[in-house]
């Protein structure tokens, strides 16, 4: 809900074995909360998820440190950071959400998506100086919906500009033209 900031009524949980998406009935969970979940495992868009029949906070919190990685079939549902990727095809979607393709030599392309309900949107992203061609670090939850490597960015703090990549195109002409 809008008050807690969890507009999806969902969370991702992660431990040393991996991460997974959890549907919850209430949204009073924050990053770092420790929880115990029971429920039914299923898939949505080919991604594993749990419909929680019970979820409870357990004592304590933990610090979540994203791992530097690219999205793979082995790290679905985990918090990761893509380092030094080039923004390509920045596209404004409905209601200010946006996506782009993160490109880096030697790695598979990853679609980066940010939902405007995170409190950050396309207009704010562009106003902050981000554009196609920029080199960025971006943090989010890895996914593979329908077989397409995706990073679900976590909000404004997910993006760090590494290099302003205003693309310059050179014109080459030969003699006599």
Phi, psi and omega in degrees: 000168184295327182293318183273345183087355179260082186283347182269350187054046182208160176216163167250138172244150183213139171222194183293346180266345180146192181227159180204150179279137181233125169279134179232157180273333177236162190242028185270053179232142180236158177305130179100345176297141173266134182225158172241128187236137166233146181171189183259129178273134177212191178227145173228125185052038178071012178251138179292146177207163176236128169271108188287124171272329170218144174213133180220144174286140173249164186299138174099169175225170179221156175271132180259120179245115179293145176271140173287121184195176166247165181287129177225172176294341184269349182240030179301135178080005181258150177280120181225165173237126171274123183256133171063044179259150181266131176284125178227137175066041178303124186228129174278130180254186180303142173061020177093355172297162178209167176211160172206166175263127176268121183243139175207134180306135177083001179233153175294147174297146179231130174278124177258126180238142172227126179272132182300339180290355174286349184098356179237144182217180183304312183299318178293322179298311180291320178297331178283357175101007180274137180210165172303139181099340179290151173259127186224162162255139181220135182248139178185189180261128182287147178208170179214052182296129179053034176077016181246114180302126186221146172240121178268100184297149189266358180135193184305317183291353182287343189247130175231124177284124179263318182208128176290117188252041178307119185283128179248129179249127179268142176260129180244126179236147177259164182301141177088001180258000000 
